[in-house]
Amino acid sequence: MPSFKTNALLSAVAGAASVMAHGHVESIIADGTQYEAFGLSNAYNANHAPLVGWSTTALDNGFVAPSAFGTGDIACHRGATNAEGTAVVAAGGEIFLQWDTWPESHKGPVIDYLASCGSGDCTTVDKASLEFFKIAE
């Protein structure tokens, strides 16, 4: 079966300009294997396992200014650094996302997106080049 490397930090973008709060994916289960993603606890722990999600020092629950909606920051967050690891998912495989607590101010749907790192490495892919696809709403 074909497989692909996927960046597991997800954009949960409802599409409205007023969306100001989001959560973080803490872990994923891909084809039965659990991977650690960027949860807030990892921001303060330098000794964590390689993460399959992008990391950031901007710990403000995902706010991206409307003027930056057309940049890579909307997908992976401001000042994000590439994922240290990858999750391999077979075509047709299952993936489960474990989100942290969502702020009460978030009234819209939770929409999960993934992006393939392509034939390259998730540790070096340019976040502005990622093409996202929706997996759940």
Secondary structure by P-SEA (a helix, b strand, c coil): cbbbbbccccccccccccccccccccbbbcccbbbbccccccccccccccccbbbcccccccccccccccccccccccccccccbbbbbcccbbbbbbbccccccccccbbbbbbbcccccccccccccbbbbbccc
